[in-house]
Amino acid sequence: MAARLRVSRLPGVLDRLRKWDIVLDGEVAGAVANGQTTDLLVECGSHSLRVGHRWWASPTRAFTVSDARTAHFVCRPRPHPAIWIPYGIASLYRHDLFIVLERIPVKSRRYAVTERSGTPGG
């Protein structure tokens, strides 16, 4: 049975016109645009994930997903403009510094769904 990998990219000014590649187990499996979410079907088991474009990338993250489950990750550039230039220069030598890739814990996803499904105005 297959599981789902969901990669969300937070909207931002930096690199907003370019799609970032979703590299799953060393192969490009899709892309995610600025402010968008991409869902991919994956086999159950252990995988590695990296997001980026050319020399701007995230560190590789290992994850395990089981039957009919969703592994949800969020990516974004480093947050503060004051560090973009140093990280941009460092990215010439080490390509996994510029993009942050974080897994969203299951409890956080449940809380977000519960929060949105509440009564309006409450």
BANU-883106 format. One record per atom (N, C-alpha, C, O): residue number from 0; residue in one letter; x, y, z. Coordinates in nm, 2 decimals, m for minus. Each point is the difference from the previous one (the first is absolute). Layout:
N
+------+------+--------+--------+--------+
| guti | donu |     px |     py |     pz |
+------+------+--------+--------+--------+
|  NUM |    a |      X |      Y |      Z |
...
+------+------+--------+--------+--------+
# end
This chain:
122
+------+------+--------+--------+--------+
| guti | donu |     px |     py |     pz |
+------+------+--------+--------+--------+
|    0 |    m |   0.08 |  m0.12 |   0.00 |
|    0 |    m |  m0.08 |   0.12 |   0.00 |
|    0 |    m |   0.09 |   0.12 |   0.00 |
|    0 |    m |   0.11 |   0.00 |   0.06 |
|    1 |    a |  m0.16 |   0.11 |  m0.12 |
|    1 |    a |   0.08 |   0.12 |  m0.01 |
|    1 |    a |  m0.03 |   0.10 |   0.11 |
|    1 |    a |  m0.11 |  m0.01 |   0.06 |
|    2 |    a |   0.20 |   0.10 |  m0.04 |
|    2 |    a |  m0.01 |   0.10 |   0.10 |
|    2 |    a |   0.01 |   0.13 |  m0.08 |
|    2 |    a |   0.03 |   0.01 |  m0.12 |
|    3 |    r |  m0.05 |   0.11 |   0.19 |
|    3 |    r |   0.01 |   0.12 |  m0.06 |
|    3 |    r |   0.11 |   0.09 |   0.06 |
|    3 |    r |   0.02 |   0.00 |   0.12 |
|    4 |    l |   0.05 |   0.07 |  m0.21 |
|    4 |    l |   0.10 |   0.10 |   0.04 |
|    4 |    l |  m0.06 |   0.14 |  m0.04 |
|    4 |    l |  m0.03 |   0.02 |  m0.12 |
|    5 |    r |   0.02 |   0.07 |   0.22 |
|    5 |    r |  m0.05 |   0.13 |  m0.03 |
|    5 |    r |   0.11 |   0.10 |   0.03 |
|    5 |    r |   0.05 |   0.00 |   0.11 |
|    6 |    v |  m0.02 |   0.08 |  m0.21 |
|    6 |    v |   0.10 |   0.10 |   0.02 |
|    6 |    v |  m0.06 |   0.14 |  m0.02 |
|    6 |    v |  m0.05 |   0.03 |  m0.11 |
|    7 |    s |   0.05 |   0.05 |   0.21 |
|    7 |    s |  m0.06 |   0.14 |  m0.01 |
|    7 |    s |   0.12 |   0.10 |   0.00 |
|    7 |    s |   0.09 |  m0.01 |   0.08 |
|    8 |    r |  m0.10 |   0.11 |  m0.16 |
|    8 |    r |   0.10 |   0.11 |  m0.01 |
|    8 |    r |  m0.07 |   0.13 |   0.05 |
|    8 |    r |  m0.10 |   0.04 |  m0.06 |
|    9 |    l |   0.15 |   0.01 |   0.16 |
|    9 |    l |  m0.05 |   0.13 |   0.06 |
|    9 |    l |   0.02 |   0.11 |  m0.10 |
|    9 |    l |   0.11 |   0.01 |  m0.06 |
|   10 |    p |  m0.20 |   0.08 |   0.05 |
|   10 |    p |   0.01 |   0.11 |  m0.10 |
|   10 |    p |   0.11 |   0.09 |   0.05 |
|   10 |    p |   0.02 |   0.03 |   0.12 |
|   11 |    g |   0.06 |   0.03 |  m0.21 |
|   11 |    g |   0.11 |   0.09 |   0.03 |
|   11 |    g |   0.04 |   0.08 |  m0.12 |
|   11 |    g |  m0.03 |  m0.03 |  m0.11 |
|   12 |    v |   0.11 |   0.13 |   0.14 |
|   12 |    v |   0.05 |   0.09 |  m0.11 |
|   12 |    v |   0.12 |  m0.06 |  m0.07 |
|   12 |    v |   0.00 |   0.00 |  m0.13 |
|   13 |    l |   0.09 |  m0.06 |   0.20 |
|   13 |    l |   0.12 |  m0.05 |  m0.06 |
|   13 |    l |  m0.03 |  m0.12 |  m0.08 |
|   13 |    l |  m0.06 |  m0.10 |   0.05 |
|   14 |    d |   0.11 |   0.10 |  m0.17 |
|   14 |    d |  m0.01 |  m0.12 |  m0.09 |
|   14 |    d |  m0.15 |  m0.04 |  m0.03 |
|   14 |    d |  m0.03 |  m0.11 |  m0.01 |
|   15 |    r |  m0.06 |   0.21 |   0.01 |
|   15 |    r |  m0.14 |  m0.02 |  m0.01 |
|   15 |    r |  m0.05 |  m0.05 |  m0.14 |
|   15 |    r |  m0.10 |  m0.06 |  m0.01 |
|   16 |    l |   0.18 |   0.09 |  m0.09 |
|   16 |    l |  m0.04 |  m0.03 |  m0.14 |
|   16 |    l |   0.04 |  m0.14 |  m0.04 |
|   16 |    l |  m0.05 |  m0.05 |  m0.10 |
|   17 |    r |   0.14 |  m0.01 |   0.17 |
|   17 |    r |   0.06 |  m0.13 |  m0.03 |
|   17 |    r |  m0.07 |  m0.12 |   0.08 |
|   17 |    r |  m0.02 |   0.02 |   0.12 |
|   18 |    k |   0.00 |  m0.13 |  m0.19 |
|   18 |    k |  m0.05 |  m0.12 |   0.07 |
|   18 |    k |   0.12 |  m0.07 |   0.06 |
|   18 |    k |   0.11 |   0.00 |  m0.06 |
|   19 |    w |  m0.13 |  m0.06 |   0.18 |
|   19 |    w |   0.11 |  m0.08 |   0.06 |
|   19 |    w |  m0.02 |  m0.14 |  m0.03 |
|   19 |    w |  m0.12 |  m0.05 |   0.01 |
|   20 |    d |   0.22 |  m0.02 |  m0.05 |
|   20 |    d |  m0.01 |  m0.15 |  m0.02 |
|   20 |    d |  m0.02 |  m0.07 |   0.13 |
|   20 |    d |   0.06 |   0.03 |   0.10 |
|   21 |    i |  m0.14 |  m0.14 |  m0.10 |
|   21 |    i |  m0.02 |  m0.09 |   0.11 |
|   21 |    i |   0.08 |  m0.12 |  m0.04 |
|   21 |    i |  m0.03 |  m0.08 |  m0.09 |
|   22 |    v |   0.14 |   0.05 |   0.16 |
|   22 |    v |   0.09 |  m0.11 |  m0.03 |
|   22 |    v |  m0.03 |  m0.11 |   0.11 |
|   22 |    v |   0.04 |   0.02 |   0.12 |
|   23 |    l |  m0.09 |  m0.13 |  m0.17 |
|   23 |    l |  m0.04 |  m0.11 |   0.09 |
|   23 |    l |   0.09 |  m0.12 |  m0.03 |
|   23 |    l |   0.00 |  m0.04 |  m0.12 |
|   24 |    d |   0.07 |   0.00 |   0.22 |
|   24 |    d |   0.10 |  m0.11 |  m0.02 |
|   24 |    d |   0.10 |   0.02 |  m0.12 |
|   24 |    d |   0.03 |  m0.09 |  m0.07 |
|   25 |    g |   0.01 |   0.21 |   0.06 |
|   25 |    g |   0.10 |   0.04 |  m0.10 |
|   25 |    g |  m0.05 |   0.02 |  m0.14 |
|   25 |    g |   0.08 |   0.03 |  m0.09 |
|   26 |    e |  m0.21 |  m0.03 |   0.07 |
|   26 |    e |  m0.06 |   0.02 |  m0.13 |
|   26 |    e |  m0.10 |   0.11 |   0.01 |
|   26 |    e |  m0.07 |   0.02 |   0.10 |
|   27 |    v |   0.07 |   0.07 |  m0.20 |
|   27 |    v |  m0.10 |   0.11 |   0.00 |
|   27 |    v |  m0.14 |  m0.06 |  m0.03 |
|   27 |    v |  m0.03 |  m0.07 |  m0.10 |
|   28 |    a |  m0.06 |   0.09 |   0.20 |
|   28 |    a |  m0.13 |  m0.07 |   0.00 |
|   28 |    a |  m0.11 |   0.11 |  m0.03 |
|   28 |    a |  m0.12 |  m0.04 |  m0.02 |
|   29 |    g |   0.15 |   0.16 |   0.03 |
|   29 |    g |  m0.10 |   0.11 |  m0.02 |
|   29 |    g |   0.06 |   0.13 |   0.02 |
|   29 |    g |   0.12 |   0.02 |   0.02 |
|   30 |    a |  m0.21 |   0.08 |  m0.01 |
|   30 |    a |   0.05 |   0.14 |   0.03 |
|   30 |    a |  m0.11 |   0.07 |   0.08 |
|   30 |    a |  m0.12 |  m0.04 |   0.00 |
|   31 |    v |   0.16 |   0.14 |   0.08 |
|   31 |    v |  m0.10 |   0.08 |   0.08 |
|   31 |    v |   0.03 |   0.14 |  m0.03 |
|   31 |    v |   0.11 |   0.05 |   0.01 |
|   32 |    a |  m0.22 |   0.03 |  m0.04 |
|   32 |    a |   0.01 |   0.14 |  m0.03 |
|   32 |    a |  m0.02 |   0.08 |   0.13 |
|   32 |    a |  m0.04 |  m0.05 |   0.10 |
|   33 |    n |   0.07 |   0.18 |  m0.11 |
|   33 |    n |  m0.01 |   0.09 |   0.12 |
|   33 |    n |  m0.15 |   0.00 |   0.05 |
|   33 |    n |  m0.09 |   0.03 |  m0.08 |
|   34 |    g |   0.07 |  m0.05 |   0.20 |
|   34 |    g |  m0.13 |   0.00 |   0.06 |
|   34 |    g |  m0.09 |  m0.12 |  m0.03 |
|   34 |    g |  m0.12 |   0.01 |   0.02 |
|   35 |    q |   0.18 |  m0.11 |  m0.08 |
|   35 |    q |  m0.08 |  m0.12 |  m0.04 |
|   35 |    q |   0.03 |  m0.12 |   0.07 |
|   35 |    q |   0.10 |  m0.01 |   0.08 |
|   36 |    t |  m0.18 |  m0.10 |  m0.09 |
|   36 |    t |   0.02 |  m0.13 |   0.06 |
|   36 |    t |   0.00 |  m0.10 |  m0.11 |
|   36 |    t |  m0.08 |   0.00 |  m0.09 |
|   37 |    t |   0.17 |  m0.10 |   0.10 |
|   37 |    t |   0.01 |  m0.11 |  m0.10 |
|   37 |    t |  m0.02 |  m0.13 |   0.07 |
|   37 |    t |   0.07 |  m0.02 |   0.10 |
|   38 |    d |  m0.15 |  m0.07 |  m0.14 |
|   38 |    d |  m0.02 |  m0.13 |   0.05 |
|   38 |    d |   0.06 |  m0.10 |  m0.09 |
|   38 |    d |  m0.02 |   0.00 |  m0.12 |
|   39 |    l |   0.09 |  m0.10 |   0.17 |
|   39 |    l |   0.06 |  m0.11 |  m0.08 |
|   39 |    l |  m0.04 |  m0.13 |   0.07 |
|   39 |    l |   0.00 |  m0.01 |   0.12 |
|   40 |    l |  m0.02 |  m0.09 |  m0.20 |
|   40 |    l |  m0.02 |  m0.14 |   0.06 |
|   40 |    l |   0.14 |  m0.06 |   0.01 |
|   40 |    l |   0.08 |   0.00 |  m0.09 |
|   41 |    v |  m0.06 |  m0.06 |   0.21 |
|   41 |    v |   0.13 |  m0.07 |   0.02 |
|   41 |    v |  m0.03 |  m0.14 |   0.06 |
|   41 |    v |  m0.11 |  m0.03 |   0.05 |
|   42 |    e |   0.21 |  m0.05 |  m0.07 |
|   42 |    e |  m0.01 |  m0.14 |   0.06 |
|   42 |    e |   0.02 |   0.01 |   0.15 |
|   42 |    e |   0.07 |   0.09 |   0.05 |
|   43 |    c |  m0.14 |  m0.18 |   0.02 |
|   43 |    c |   0.02 |   0.00 |   0.15 |
|   43 |    c |   0.15 |  m0.04 |   0.03 |
|   43 |    c |   0.06 |  m0.08 |  m0.07 |
|   44 |    g |  m0.01 |   0.14 |   0.17 |
|   44 |    g |   0.14 |  m0.03 |   0.04 |
|   44 |    g |   0.08 |   0.12 |   0.03 |
|   44 |    g |  m0.06 |   0.11 |   0.02 |
|   45 |    s |   0.19 |  m0.12 |  m0.03 |
|   45 |    s |   0.09 |   0.11 |   0.03 |
|   45 |    s |   0.04 |   0.07 |  m0.13 |
|   45 |    s |   0.02 |  m0.07 |  m0.10 |
|   46 |    h |  m0.01 |   0.20 |   0.11 |
|   46 |    h |   0.04 |   0.08 |  m0.12 |
|   46 |    h |   0.09 |   0.12 |   0.04 |
|   46 |    h |   0.01 |   0.02 |   0.12 |
|   47 |    s |   0.05 |   0.04 |  m0.22 |
|   47 |    s |   0.07 |   0.13 |   0.03 |
|   47 |    s |  m0.06 |   0.11 |  m0.09 |
|   47 |    s |  m0.05 |  m0.03 |  m0.11 |
|   48 |    l |   0.05 |   0.15 |   0.16 |
|   48 |    l |  m0.07 |   0.11 |  m0.06 |
|   48 |    l |   0.09 |   0.12 |   0.00 |
|   48 |    l |   0.07 |   0.03 |   0.10 |
|   49 |    r |  m0.07 |   0.04 |  m0.21 |
|   49 |    r |   0.08 |   0.13 |  m0.01 |
|   49 |    r |  m0.08 |   0.09 |  m0.10 |
|   49 |    r |  m0.06 |  m0.05 |  m0.09 |
|   50 |    v |   0.06 |   0.18 |   0.12 |
|   50 |    v |  m0.07 |   0.09 |  m0.08 |
|   50 |    v |   0.10 |   0.11 |  m0.04 |
|   50 |    v |   0.08 |   0.05 |   0.08 |
|   51 |    g |  m0.09 |   0.00 |  m0.21 |
|   51 |    g |   0.09 |   0.11 |  m0.04 |
|   51 |    g |   0.00 |   0.02 |  m0.15 |
|   51 |    g |  m0.07 |  m0.07 |  m0.08 |
|   52 |    h |   0.16 |   0.16 |   0.04 |
|   52 |    h |   0.02 |   0.04 |  m0.14 |
|   52 |    h |   0.14 |   0.03 |  m0.02 |
|   52 |    h |   0.06 |   0.10 |   0.06 |
|   53 |    r |   0.01 |  m0.18 |  m0.14 |
|   53 |    r |   0.14 |   0.02 |  m0.03 |
|   53 |    r |   0.09 |   0.00 |   0.13 |
|   53 |    r |   0.00 |  m0.10 |   0.07 |
|   54 |    w |   0.06 |   0.22 |  m0.04 |
|   54 |    w |   0.09 |   0.00 |   0.11 |
|   54 |    w |  m0.07 |   0.04 |   0.13 |
|   54 |    w |   0.06 |   0.01 |   0.11 |
|   55 |    w |  m0.19 |   0.03 |  m0.11 |
|   55 |    w |  m0.08 |   0.03 |   0.12 |
|   55 |    w |  m0.08 |  m0.13 |   0.03 |
|   55 |    w |  m0.09 |  m0.04 |  m0.08 |
|   56 |    a |   0.12 |  m0.02 |   0.20 |
|   56 |    a |  m0.07 |  m0.12 |   0.03 |
|   56 |    a |  m0.02 |  m0.01 |   0.15 |
|   56 |    a |   0.06 |   0.08 |   0.08 |
|   57 |    s |  m0.13 |  m0.18 |  m0.04 |
|   57 |    s |  m0.02 |  m0.03 |   0.14 |
|   57 |    s |   0.09 |  m0.11 |   0.04 |
|   57 |    s |   0.05 |  m0.07 |  m0.09 |
|   58 |    p |  m0.03 |   0.05 |   0.22 |
|   58 |    p |   0.07 |  m0.13 |   0.04 |
|   58 |    p |  m0.09 |  m0.12 |  m0.04 |
|   58 |    p |  m0.12 |   0.02 |   0.00 |
|   59 |    t |   0.18 |  m0.13 |  m0.01 |
|   59 |    t |  m0.08 |  m0.12 |  m0.03 |
|   59 |    t |  m0.06 |  m0.05 |   0.13 |
|   59 |    t |   0.07 |  m0.01 |   0.11 |
|   60 |    r |  m0.20 |  m0.02 |  m0.11 |
|   60 |    r |  m0.07 |  m0.05 |   0.12 |
|   60 |    r |  m0.04 |  m0.14 |  m0.03 |
|   60 |    r |  m0.06 |  m0.03 |  m0.10 |
|   61 |    a |   0.08 |  m0.06 |   0.20 |
|   61 |    a |  m0.05 |  m0.14 |  m0.01 |
|   61 |    a |  m0.13 |  m0.01 |   0.07 |
|   61 |    a |  m0.02 |   0.07 |   0.10 |
|   62 |    f |  m0.07 |  m0.15 |  m0.15 |
|   62 |    f |  m0.13 |  m0.02 |   0.06 |
|   62 |    f |  m0.05 |  m0.14 |  m0.03 |
|   62 |    f |   0.04 |  m0.06 |  m0.10 |
|   63 |    t |  m0.13 |   0.02 |   0.18 |
|   63 |    t |  m0.07 |  m0.13 |  m0.02 |
|   63 |    t |  m0.15 |   0.02 |   0.00 |
|   63 |    t |  m0.05 |   0.08 |   0.08 |
|   64 |    v |  m0.02 |  m0.14 |  m0.18 |
|   64 |    v |  m0.14 |   0.01 |  m0.01 |
|   64 |    v |  m0.06 |  m0.13 |  m0.01 |
|   64 |    v |   0.05 |  m0.09 |  m0.07 |
|   65 |    s |  m0.17 |   0.07 |   0.13 |
|   65 |    s |  m0.07 |  m0.13 |   0.00 |
|   65 |    s |  m0.13 |   0.01 |  m0.08 |
|   65 |    s |  m0.03 |   0.10 |  m0.05 |
|   66 |    d |  m0.04 |  m0.22 |   0.04 |
|   66 |    d |  m0.12 |  m0.01 |  m0.08 |
|   66 |    d |  m0.09 |   0.12 |   0.02 |
|   66 |    d |  m0.04 |   0.03 |   0.11 |
|   67 |    a |  m0.01 |   0.02 |  m0.22 |
|   67 |    a |  m0.10 |   0.10 |  m0.01 |
|   67 |    a |   0.02 |   0.12 |   0.09 |
|   67 |    a |  m0.09 |   0.07 |   0.05 |
|   68 |    r |   0.22 |  m0.04 |  m0.02 |
|   68 |    r |   0.03 |   0.12 |   0.08 |
|   68 |    r |   0.06 |   0.11 |  m0.09 |
|   68 |    r |   0.04 |  m0.03 |  m0.11 |
|   69 |    t |  m0.04 |   0.15 |   0.17 |
|   69 |    t |   0.06 |   0.11 |  m0.07 |
|   69 |    t |   0.12 |   0.06 |   0.08 |
|   69 |    t |  m0.01 |   0.02 |   0.11 |
|   70 |    a |   0.12 |  m0.01 |  m0.18 |
|   70 |    a |   0.12 |   0.07 |   0.06 |
|   70 |    a |  m0.01 |   0.14 |  m0.06 |
|   70 |    a |   0.01 |   0.02 |  m0.12 |
|   71 |    h |  m0.02 |   0.08 |   0.21 |
|   71 |    h |  m0.01 |   0.14 |  m0.04 |
|   71 |    h |   0.12 |   0.08 |   0.03 |
|   71 |    h |   0.04 |   0.00 |   0.12 |
|   72 |    f |   0.02 |   0.06 |  m0.22 |
|   72 |    f |   0.12 |   0.09 |   0.02 |
|   72 |    f |  m0.03 |   0.14 |  m0.04 |
|   72 |    f |  m0.08 |   0.02 |  m0.09 |
|   73 |    v |   0.14 |   0.08 |   0.15 |
|   73 |    v |  m0.01 |   0.14 |  m0.04 |
|   73 |    v |   0.14 |   0.05 |  m0.03 |
|   73 |    v |   0.09 |  m0.03 |   0.07 |
|   74 |    c |  m0.08 |   0.10 |  m0.18 |
|   74 |    c |   0.13 |   0.06 |  m0.04 |
|   74 |    c |  m0.02 |   0.15 |  m0.02 |
|   74 |    c |  m0.10 |   0.05 |  m0.03 |
|   75 |    r |   0.22 |   0.02 |   0.06 |
|   75 |    r |   0.00 |   0.15 |  m0.02 |
|   75 |    r |   0.15 |   0.04 |   0.00 |
|   75 |    r |   0.08 |  m0.08 |   0.04 |
|   76 |    p |  m0.06 |   0.20 |  m0.10 |
|   76 |    p |   0.14 |   0.05 |   0.01 |
|   76 |    p |   0.03 |   0.04 |   0.15 |
|   76 |    p |  m0.09 |   0.01 |   0.08 |
|   77 |    r |   0.22 |   0.01 |  m0.05 |
|   77 |    r |   0.04 |   0.05 |   0.13 |
|   77 |    r |  m0.08 |   0.13 |   0.03 |
|   77 |    r |  m0.02 |   0.08 |  m0.09 |
|   78 |    p |  m0.03 |  m0.07 |   0.21 |
|   78 |    p |  m0.10 |   0.11 |   0.03 |
|   78 |    p |   0.04 |   0.14 |  m0.01 |
|   78 |    p |  m0.08 |   0.08 |  m0.04 |
|   79 |    h |   0.20 |  m0.04 |   0.07 |
|   79 |    h |   0.03 |   0.14 |   0.02 |
|   79 |    h |   0.08 |   0.06 |  m0.12 |
|   79 |    h |   0.11 |  m0.07 |  m0.03 |
|   80 |    p |  m0.15 |   0.18 |  m0.03 |
|   80 |    p |   0.08 |   0.05 |  m0.11 |
|   80 |    p |   0.15 |   0.03 |   0.03 |
|   80 |    p |   0.09 |   0.00 |  m0.08 |
|   81 |    a |  m0.06 |   0.03 |   0.21 |
|   81 |    a |   0.14 |   0.03 |   0.04 |
|   81 |    a |   0.09 |  m0.12 |  m0.02 |
|   81 |    a |   0.12 |   0.02 |  m0.01 |
|   82 |    i |  m0.18 |  m0.14 |   0.01 |
|   82 |    i |   0.09 |  m0.11 |  m0.01 |
|   82 |    i |   0.00 |  m0.07 |  m0.14 |
|   82 |    i |   0.06 |  m0.09 |  m0.03 |
|   83 |    w |  m0.14 |   0.15 |  m0.06 |
|   83 |    w |  m0.01 |  m0.05 |  m0.14 |
|   83 |    w |   0.13 |   0.01 |  m0.07 |
|   83 |    w |   0.04 |  m0.10 |  m0.07 |
|   84 |    i |   0.03 |   0.21 |   0.08 |
|   84 |    i |   0.13 |   0.02 |  m0.07 |
|   84 |    i |   0.10 |  m0.10 |   0.05 |
|   84 |    i |   0.07 |  m0.07 |  m0.08 |
|   85 |    p |  m0.04 |   0.06 |   0.22 |
|   85 |    p |   0.09 |  m0.10 |   0.04 |
|   85 |    p |  m0.03 |  m0.14 |  m0.03 |
|   85 |    p |   0.08 |  m0.08 |  m0.04 |
|   86 |    y |  m0.21 |   0.04 |   0.05 |
|   86 |    y |  m0.04 |  m0.13 |  m0.04 |
|   86 |    y |   0.01 |  m0.03 |  m0.15 |
|   86 |    y |   0.03 |  m0.10 |  m0.05 |
|   87 |    g |  m0.06 |   0.21 |  m0.03 |
|   87 |    g |   0.01 |  m0.01 |  m0.14 |
|   87 |    g |   0.15 |  m0.03 |  m0.04 |
|   87 |    g |   0.02 |  m0.08 |  m0.09 |
|   88 |    i |   0.07 |   0.15 |   0.15 |
|   88 |    i |   0.14 |  m0.02 |  m0.03 |
|   88 |    i |   0.05 |  m0.14 |   0.05 |
|   88 |    i |   0.07 |  m0.07 |  m0.07 |
|   89 |    a |  m0.12 |   0.03 |   0.19 |
|   89 |    a |   0.04 |  m0.13 |   0.05 |
|   89 |    a |  m0.06 |  m0.11 |  m0.08 |
|   89 |    a |   0.06 |  m0.11 |  m0.01 |
|   90 |    s |  m0.17 |   0.14 |  m0.06 |
|   90 |    s |  m0.07 |  m0.10 |  m0.09 |
|   90 |    s |   0.09 |  m0.04 |  m0.12 |
|   90 |    s |  m0.02 |  m0.10 |  m0.06 |
|   91 |    l |   0.11 |   0.19 |   0.03 |
|   91 |    l |   0.09 |  m0.03 |  m0.11 |
|   91 |    l |   0.10 |  m0.12 |   0.03 |
|   91 |    l |   0.04 |  m0.07 |  m0.09 |
|   92 |    y |  m0.02 |   0.05 |   0.22 |
|   92 |    y |   0.09 |  m0.10 |   0.05 |
|   92 |    y |  m0.07 |  m0.12 |   0.06 |
|   92 |    y |   0.04 |  m0.11 |  m0.01 |
|   93 |    r |  m0.15 |   0.14 |   0.08 |
|   93 |    r |  m0.08 |  m0.10 |   0.06 |
|   93 |    r |  m0.15 |   0.02 |  m0.04 |
|   93 |    r |  m0.06 |   0.10 |   0.04 |
|   94 |    h |   0.01 |  m0.19 |  m0.12 |
|   94 |    h |  m0.13 |   0.03 |  m0.07 |
|   94 |    h |  m0.13 |  m0.03 |   0.08 |
|   94 |    h |  m0.11 |   0.02 |  m0.04 |
|   95 |    d |   0.13 |  m0.06 |   0.17 |
|   95 |    d |  m0.12 |  m0.03 |   0.08 |
|   95 |    d |  m0.03 |   0.09 |   0.11 |
|   95 |    d |  m0.06 |  m0.04 |   0.10 |
|   96 |    l |   0.10 |   0.17 |  m0.11 |
|   96 |    l |  m0.02 |   0.09 |   0.11 |
|   96 |    l |  m0.11 |   0.10 |  m0.02 |
|   96 |    l |  m0.06 |   0.05 |   0.10 |
|   97 |    f |   0.02 |  m0.02 |  m0.23 |
|   97 |    f |  m0.09 |   0.11 |  m0.02 |
|   97 |    f |  m0.15 |  m0.03 |   0.03 |
|   97 |    f |  m0.07 |   0.09 |   0.04 |
|   98 |    i |   0.03 |  m0.21 |  m0.06 |
|   98 |    i |  m0.14 |  m0.03 |   0.01 |
|   98 |    i |  m0.02 |  m0.08 |   0.13 |
|   98 |    i |   0.07 |  m0.10 |   0.03 |
|   99 |    v |  m0.17 |   0.13 |   0.04 |
|   99 |    v |  m0.04 |  m0.07 |   0.12 |
|   99 |    v |  m0.11 |  m0.10 |  m0.03 |
|   99 |    v |  m0.10 |   0.04 |  m0.07 |
|  100 |    l |   0.12 |  m0.17 |   0.11 |
|  100 |    l |  m0.10 |  m0.10 |  m0.03 |
|  100 |    l |  m0.03 |  m0.07 |   0.13 |
|  100 |    l |   0.08 |  m0.06 |   0.07 |
|  101 |    e |  m0.21 |   0.07 |  m0.02 |
|  101 |    e |  m0.04 |  m0.05 |   0.13 |
|  101 |    e |  m0.12 |  m0.09 |  m0.02 |
|  101 |    e |  m0.09 |   0.02 |  m0.08 |
|  102 |    r |   0.09 |  m0.13 |   0.16 |
|  102 |    r |  m0.12 |  m0.09 |   0.00 |
|  102 |    r |  m0.10 |   0.06 |   0.10 |
|  102 |    r |   0.04 |   0.04 |   0.11 |
|  103 |    i |  m0.16 |  m0.05 |  m0.15 |
|  103 |    i |  m0.11 |   0.04 |   0.09 |
|  103 |    i |  m0.05 |  m0.12 |   0.08 |
|  103 |    i |  m0.04 |  m0.10 |  m0.06 |
|  104 |    p |   0.05 |   0.11 |   0.19 |
|  104 |    p |  m0.04 |  m0.12 |   0.08 |
|  104 |    p |  m0.15 |  m0.03 |  m0.01 |
|  104 |    p |  m0.08 |   0.09 |  m0.03 |
|  105 |    v |   0.04 |  m0.21 |   0.04 |
|  105 |    v |  m0.14 |  m0.04 |  m0.01 |
|  105 |    v |  m0.09 |   0.08 |   0.09 |
|  105 |    v |  m0.11 |   0.04 |  m0.04 |
|  106 |    k |   0.15 |  m0.02 |   0.17 |
|  106 |    k |  m0.08 |   0.07 |   0.09 |
|  106 |    k |  m0.03 |   0.14 |  m0.04 |
|  106 |    k |  m0.11 |   0.05 |   0.01 |
|  107 |    s |   0.21 |   0.02 |  m0.07 |
|  107 |    s |  m0.02 |   0.13 |  m0.06 |
|  107 |    s |  m0.10 |   0.00 |  m0.11 |
|  107 |    s |  m0.09 |   0.09 |  m0.01 |
|  108 |    r |   0.09 |  m0.19 |  m0.07 |
|  108 |    r |  m0.10 |  m0.01 |  m0.11 |
|  108 |    r |  m0.14 |  m0.02 |   0.05 |
|  108 |    r |  m0.09 |   0.07 |  m0.05 |
|  109 |    r |   0.08 |  m0.15 |   0.15 |
|  109 |    r |  m0.13 |  m0.03 |   0.06 |
|  109 |    r |  m0.06 |   0.13 |   0.06 |
|  109 |    r |  m0.11 |   0.03 |  m0.01 |
|  110 |    y |   0.20 |   0.04 |   0.08 |
|  110 |    y |  m0.04 |   0.13 |   0.07 |
|  110 |    y |  m0.05 |   0.10 |  m0.11 |
|  110 |    y |  m0.10 |   0.06 |   0.02 |
|  111 |    a |   0.18 |  m0.05 |  m0.13 |
|  111 |    a |  m0.04 |   0.09 |  m0.10 |
|  111 |    a |  m0.13 |  m0.03 |  m0.07 |
|  111 |    a |  m0.08 |   0.09 |  m0.02 |
|  112 |    v |   0.05 |  m0.22 |   0.00 |
|  112 |    v |  m0.13 |  m0.04 |  m0.06 |
|  112 |    v |  m0.11 |   0.02 |   0.10 |
|  112 |    v |  m0.11 |   0.05 |  m0.04 |
|  113 |    t |   0.13 |  m0.08 |   0.17 |
|  113 |    t |  m0.10 |   0.03 |   0.10 |
|  113 |    t |  m0.03 |   0.15 |   0.01 |
|  113 |    t |  m0.11 |   0.04 |   0.01 |
|  114 |    e |   0.22 |   0.04 |  m0.01 |
|  114 |    e |  m0.02 |   0.14 |   0.01 |
|  114 |    e |  m0.08 |   0.06 |  m0.12 |
|  114 |    e |  m0.09 |   0.08 |   0.02 |
|  115 |    r |   0.11 |  m0.13 |  m0.14 |
|  115 |    r |  m0.07 |   0.05 |  m0.12 |
|  115 |    r |  m0.15 |  m0.05 |   0.00 |
|  115 |    r |  m0.08 |   0.06 |  m0.06 |
|  116 |    s |   0.06 |  m0.18 |   0.12 |
|  116 |    s |  m0.13 |  m0.05 |  m0.01 |
|  116 |    s |  m0.10 |   0.05 |   0.11 |
|  116 |    s |  m0.11 |  m0.05 |   0.01 |
|  117 |    g |   0.16 |   0.14 |   0.08 |
|  117 |    g |  m0.08 |   0.05 |   0.10 |
|  117 |    g |  m0.11 |   0.09 |  m0.05 |
|  117 |    g |  m0.01 |   0.03 |  m0.12 |
|  118 |    t |  m0.08 |   0.01 |   0.21 |
|  118 |    t |  m0.11 |   0.09 |  m0.05 |
|  118 |    t |   0.05 |   0.14 |  m0.03 |
|  118 |    t |   0.10 |   0.05 |   0.06 |
|  119 |    p |  m0.16 |   0.01 |  m0.16 |
|  119 |    p |   0.05 |   0.14 |  m0.04 |
|  119 |    p |  m0.02 |   0.10 |   0.11 |
|  119 |    p |  m0.10 |   0.00 |   0.07 |
|  120 |    g |   0.20 |   0.09 |  m0.06 |
|  120 |    g |  m0.01 |   0.10 |   0.10 |
|  120 |    g |   0.02 |  m0.04 |   0.14 |
|  120 |    g |  m0.02 |   0.07 |   0.10 |
|  121 |    g |   0.06 |  m0.20 |  m0.08 |
|  121 |    g |   0.01 |  m0.05 |   0.14 |
|  121 |    g |   0.14 |  m0.02 |   0.03 |
|  121 |    g |   0.03 |  m0.05 |   0.11 |
+------+------+--------+--------+--------+
# end
